[in-house]
Amino acid sequence: MSSEAQAVSRFRTPEPVFGVVAPEIIEDTLICLATENEQYLNELSDQAGCFKETQIVEFVFLLCEKWFLDQSARYQAVEIFERFMIKHVEESYNATKESRTNNEQGEGNIWGTLKARMCDTFVLRLVSCIQLASKLSFHYNVSKLTTFLHQIFNSTVYSFLLRFWSYLNCAPKELLFQRTAVTM
């Protein structure tokens, strides 16, 4: 089997193929990924992990279980919620910081009101993140199914055309002419 045929057949199978890539390339790739990961960890916000407390994660997992969501959706929901809340709190705090510098007497009052509003909408935001994760998971599953159906459809049409072509080549010419004369 030629290398092109191996490459083509490798991409058509859904199973992973081992031993095809040189170990040096794998090692270089892993080193690059490790350095990228280290850079991302160094740039990580100081508040990272604040919204991944045990009670929050348990609540997300229970809701996802109640709604029969995939395992991946559960973890995605926690991650989406964490990232959103950190960004939301930082932006809200910075917005109140600007108004506090302009108006010195009500600095604690503005932030306190904002925190109370965040507490009131906490569950709503959490459920919204679960819905987003569910949609992402569903979209991923649909795209996998679409790819699978597309592959099956292509292989089915291809095998049908091969059988049809072999039938046309093997059929007696008189029979073919009779069929075409009847249809005309």
Sequence and secondary structure as in RCSB ss.txt:
>XXXX:A:sequence
MSSEAQAVSRFRTPEPVFGVVAPEIIEDTLICLATENEQYLNELSDQAGCFKETQIVEFVFLLCEKWFLDQSARY
QAVEIFERFMIKHVEESYNATKESRTNNEQGEGNIWGTLKARMCDTFVLRLVSCIQLASKLSFHYNVSKLTTFLH
QIFNSTVYSFLLRFWSYLNCAPKELLFQRTAVTM
>XXXX:A:secstr
  HHHHHHHHHH SS   S S HHHHHHHHHHHHHHHHHHHHT  TTTTTT  HHHHHHHHHHHHHTT  HHHHH
HHHHHHHHHHHHHHHHHHHHHHHHHHH GGGHHHHHHHHHHHHHHTHHHHHHHHHHHHHHHHHHHHHHHHHHHHH
HHHHHHHHHHHHHHHHHHHHS HHHHHHHHHHH 
